[in-house]
Amino acid sequence: MSEGGDPSYLTTAVDAVRRAGALQMAGLGRAIDIRKKGTIDLVTEVDLAVEHMIRALIAERHPDHDILAEELGGPTRPRSRYCWIVDPLDGTTNYAHGLPLFCCTVALEVDGVLEVGAIYDPTRDELFTAERGKGAYLNGVRLQVSQTAALIDALLVTGFPYAVQEKLVELVGLFSAFLGESRAVRRLGSAALDIAYVAAGRMDGFWEQGLNAWDIAAGVLLVEEAGGHVTGLDGGPFVLRTGRILATNGLIHDEMRRVVEGFYSTGRT
């Protein structure tokens, strides 16, 4: 049994994201407080309410564990081998505009290794879960990545960081490079759902940079457990806190890596 094999960990993750979904749906489309954290980076009262709820839930069940979450951060110095990584509302901009494409995502890291992940989309009642070595599931049905073998036949998905204006030429340029080599590229506004969709076989590949650990932790485990492949954007080993990721069905991974390599080798950034 892995260090994350305690079944109570997945139960906690699932309870957290489902309760989050109830709070999210209660506020959707209503007049809620929305503030700016940056030029285009928003935070709503729902983000904060969900994070407080999840922190309280984890503190009650696993009081010795660390928590790293989007709005309130994490401990200055790790206290535990166990770290819960939480995005209370991934897709805040969508949510603030009433666009029903958002989720809550919770993962558990043990000694730096992702062991448990859960993502819940309340608008579709879709619960994605994964445990290391035990597979990935959508509403209890086992997930498998797609079998698309050529990039030209692939449906890709990506996003742009909140600092997009500072790297506009680079980010749009790489987007354009993939657009020219694939069947299509989508931009949905929720990195967690983007990666979950790769695990579910709905998308064939995902790339992005400028992400935070809480955006992608659960999704990374989902893709790995669904038979996919995750690396850094350059094809090197994936490191969660670098925020640069390439996640695919495995079959088109090398082709996507070559597109990235080719783009940056031309100096078009």
Buried (B, 14 or more C-beta within 10 A) or exposed (E): EEBBBBEEBBEBBBBBBBBBBEBBEEBBEEEBEBEEEEEEEBBBEBBBBBBBBBBEBBEEBBEEBBBBBBBEEBEEEEEBBBBBBBBBBBBBBBBBEEBBBBBBBBBBBBEEBBBBBBBBBBBEEBBBBBBBEBBBBBEEEEBBBBEBEEBEEBBBBBBBBBBBEEBEEBBEBBBEBBEEBBBEBBEBBBBBBBBBBBBBBBBBBBBBBBBBBBBBBBBBBBBBBBBBBBBBBEBEEBEBEBBBBBBBBBBBBEBBBEBBEEBBEEEEE
